[in-house]
Amino acid sequence: MINIASLSTLAALGPELLYHNYGGSEGWTGFPQLGTFLIFVVILMPVYVMVVAWFLGRPKDNKTGLLGVSYLVGITTSMWGSMLILTIILGLVFFGGLPGQ
Protein backbone atom coordinates (compact mmCIF):
# COMPACT_ATOMS: atom_id res chain seq x y z
CA MET A 1 0.00 0.00 0.00
CA ILE A 2 1.25 3.49 -0.81
CA ASN A 3 1.92 5.78 2.12
CA ILE A 4 0.15 9.18 2.02
CA ALA A 5 3.33 10.92 3.20
CA SER A 6 5.27 9.52 0.27
CA LEU A 7 2.60 10.78 -2.14
CA SER A 8 2.81 14.29 -0.71
CA THR A 9 6.60 14.14 -0.94
CA LEU A 10 6.36 13.11 -4.59
CA ALA A 11 3.86 15.91 -5.25
CA ALA A 12 6.24 18.43 -3.68
CA LEU A 13 9.14 17.11 -5.76
CA GLY A 14 7.04 17.04 -8.95
CA PRO A 15 8.31 20.25 -10.56
CA GLU A 16 11.90 19.42 -9.54
CA LEU A 17 11.67 15.96 -11.10
CA LEU A 18 9.93 17.19 -14.24
CA TYR A 19 11.96 20.29 -15.03
CA HIS A 20 15.37 19.64 -13.41
CA ASN A 21 15.81 23.35 -12.59
CA TYR A 22 15.44 24.30 -16.25
CA GLY A 23 13.11 27.18 -17.07
CA GLY A 24 11.89 26.86 -20.64
CA SER A 25 11.60 30.57 -21.27
CA GLU A 26 14.11 31.78 -18.72
CA GLY A 27 15.56 35.07 -19.94
CA TRP A 28 13.23 35.14 -22.95
CA THR A 29 9.92 35.40 -21.11
CA GLY A 30 7.11 35.98 -23.56
CA PHE A 31 9.25 35.37 -26.64
CA PRO A 32 9.70 32.19 -28.67
CA GLN A 33 12.82 30.14 -28.22
CA LEU A 34 15.28 29.15 -30.93
CA GLY A 35 13.39 25.92 -31.62
CA THR A 36 10.28 27.89 -32.56
CA PHE A 37 12.18 29.82 -35.22
CA LEU A 38 13.79 26.60 -36.45
CA ILE A 39 10.41 24.89 -36.90
CA PHE A 40 8.46 27.79 -38.39
CA VAL A 41 11.22 29.18 -40.63
CA VAL A 42 13.47 26.31 -41.67
CA ILE A 43 11.41 23.14 -41.41
CA LEU A 44 8.13 24.58 -42.71
CA MET A 45 9.74 26.44 -45.63
CA PRO A 46 8.74 23.73 -48.17
CA VAL A 47 5.12 24.07 -47.02
CA TYR A 48 5.26 27.84 -47.52
CA VAL A 49 6.73 27.40 -51.00
CA MET A 50 4.04 24.84 -51.85
CA VAL A 51 1.20 27.15 -50.78
CA VAL A 52 2.65 30.10 -52.70
CA ALA A 53 3.10 27.89 -55.77
CA TRP A 54 -0.56 26.87 -55.64
CA PHE A 55 -1.58 30.49 -56.24
CA LEU A 56 1.32 31.92 -58.26
CA GLY A 57 2.33 28.90 -60.36
CA ARG A 58 1.09 27.86 -63.77
CA PRO A 59 -1.46 26.52 -64.55
CA LYS A 60 -3.22 28.71 -62.01
CA ASP A 61 -6.23 27.12 -60.32
CA ASN A 62 -7.48 29.12 -57.35
CA LYS A 63 -10.18 26.58 -56.49
CA THR A 64 -7.62 23.80 -56.02
CA GLY A 65 -5.32 26.16 -54.09
CA LEU A 66 -8.12 27.11 -51.69
CA LEU A 67 -9.02 23.45 -51.28
CA GLY A 68 -5.39 22.68 -50.34
CA VAL A 69 -5.26 25.59 -47.89
CA SER A 70 -8.54 24.47 -46.30
CA TYR A 71 -7.12 20.96 -45.86
CA LEU A 72 -3.99 22.38 -44.20
CA VAL A 73 -6.07 24.58 -41.89
CA GLY A 74 -8.34 21.64 -41.01
CA ILE A 75 -5.46 19.31 -40.21
CA THR A 76 -3.68 21.99 -38.16
CA THR A 77 -6.85 22.85 -36.23
CA SER A 78 -7.56 19.21 -35.42
CA MET A 79 -3.98 18.69 -34.20
CA TRP A 80 -4.00 21.81 -31.99
CA GLY A 81 -7.48 21.00 -30.66
CA SER A 82 -6.51 17.45 -29.74
CA MET A 83 -3.32 18.70 -28.05
CA LEU A 84 -5.41 21.18 -26.02
CA ILE A 85 -7.79 18.44 -24.88
CA LEU A 86 -4.87 16.14 -24.02
CA THR A 87 -3.18 18.94 -22.04
CA ILE A 88 -6.35 19.50 -20.04
CA ILE A 89 -6.71 15.77 -19.33
CA LEU A 90 -3.05 15.48 -18.27
CA GLY A 91 -3.43 18.52 -16.01
CA LEU A 92 -6.46 17.04 -14.31
CA VAL A 93 -5.00 13.55 -13.91
CA PHE A 94 -1.43 14.33 -12.88
CA PHE A 95 -1.61 17.82 -11.36
CA GLY A 96 -5.09 17.89 -9.85
CA GLY A 97 -6.42 20.87 -11.77
CA LEU A 98 -6.65 22.67 -15.04
CA PRO A 99 -3.38 23.90 -16.58
CA GLY A 100 -2.46 27.45 -15.63
CA GLN A 101 -4.28 27.50 -12.31
C-alpha positions as CSV (number, residue, x, y, z in Angstrom):
1,M,0.0,0.0,0.0
2,I,1.2,3.5,-0.8
3,N,1.9,5.8,2.1
4,I,0.1,9.2,2.0
5,A,3.3,10.9,3.2
6,S,5.3,9.5,0.3
7,L,2.6,10.8,-2.1
8,S,2.8,14.3,-0.7
9,T,6.6,14.1,-0.9
10,L,6.4,13.1,-4.6
11,A,3.9,15.9,-5.2
12,A,6.2,18.4,-3.7
13,L,9.1,17.1,-5.8
14,G,7.0,17.0,-8.9
15,P,8.3,20.2,-10.6
16,E,11.9,19.4,-9.5
17,L,11.7,16.0,-11.1
18,L,9.9,17.2,-14.2
19,Y,12.0,20.3,-15.0
20,H,15.4,19.6,-13.4
21,N,15.8,23.3,-12.6
22,Y,15.4,24.3,-16.2
23,G,13.1,27.2,-17.1
24,G,11.9,26.9,-20.6
25,S,11.6,30.6,-21.3
26,E,14.1,31.8,-18.7
27,G,15.6,35.1,-19.9
28,W,13.2,35.1,-23.0
29,T,9.9,35.4,-21.1
30,G,7.1,36.0,-23.6
31,F,9.3,35.4,-26.6
32,P,9.7,32.2,-28.7
33,Q,12.8,30.1,-28.2
34,L,15.3,29.1,-30.9
35,G,13.4,25.9,-31.6
36,T,10.3,27.9,-32.6
37,F,12.2,29.8,-35.2
38,L,13.8,26.6,-36.4
39,I,10.4,24.9,-36.9
40,F,8.5,27.8,-38.4
41,V,11.2,29.2,-40.6
42,V,13.5,26.3,-41.7
43,I,11.4,23.1,-41.4
44,L,8.1,24.6,-42.7
45,M,9.7,26.4,-45.6
46,P,8.7,23.7,-48.2
47,V,5.1,24.1,-47.0
48,Y,5.3,27.8,-47.5
49,V,6.7,27.4,-51.0
50,M,4.0,24.8,-51.8
51,V,1.2,27.2,-50.8
52,V,2.6,30.1,-52.7
53,A,3.1,27.9,-55.8
54,W,-0.6,26.9,-55.6
55,F,-1.6,30.5,-56.2
56,L,1.3,31.9,-58.3
57,G,2.3,28.9,-60.4
58,R,1.1,27.9,-63.8
59,P,-1.5,26.5,-64.5
60,K,-3.2,28.7,-62.0
61,D,-6.2,27.1,-60.3
62,N,-7.5,29.1,-57.3
63,K,-10.2,26.6,-56.5
64,T,-7.6,23.8,-56.0
65,G,-5.3,26.2,-54.1
66,L,-8.1,27.1,-51.7
67,L,-9.0,23.4,-51.3
68,G,-5.4,22.7,-50.3
69,V,-5.3,25.6,-47.9
70,S,-8.5,24.5,-46.3
71,Y,-7.1,21.0,-45.9
72,L,-4.0,22.4,-44.2
73,V,-6.1,24.6,-41.9
74,G,-8.3,21.6,-41.0
75,I,-5.5,19.3,-40.2
76,T,-3.7,22.0,-38.2
77,T,-6.9,22.9,-36.2
78,S,-7.6,19.2,-35.4
79,M,-4.0,18.7,-34.2
80,W,-4.0,21.8,-32.0
81,G,-7.5,21.0,-30.7
82,S,-6.5,17.5,-29.7
83,M,-3.3,18.7,-28.1
84,L,-5.4,21.2,-26.0
85,I,-7.8,18.4,-24.9
86,L,-4.9,16.1,-24.0
87,T,-3.2,18.9,-22.0
88,I,-6.4,19.5,-20.0
89,I,-6.7,15.8,-19.3
90,L,-3.1,15.5,-18.3
91,G,-3.4,18.5,-16.0
92,L,-6.5,17.0,-14.3
93,V,-5.0,13.5,-13.9
94,F,-1.4,14.3,-12.9
95,F,-1.6,17.8,-11.4
96,G,-5.1,17.9,-9.9
97,G,-6.4,20.9,-11.8
98,L,-6.6,22.7,-15.0
99,P,-3.4,23.9,-16.6
100,G,-2.5,27.4,-15.6
101,Q,-4.3,27.5,-12.3
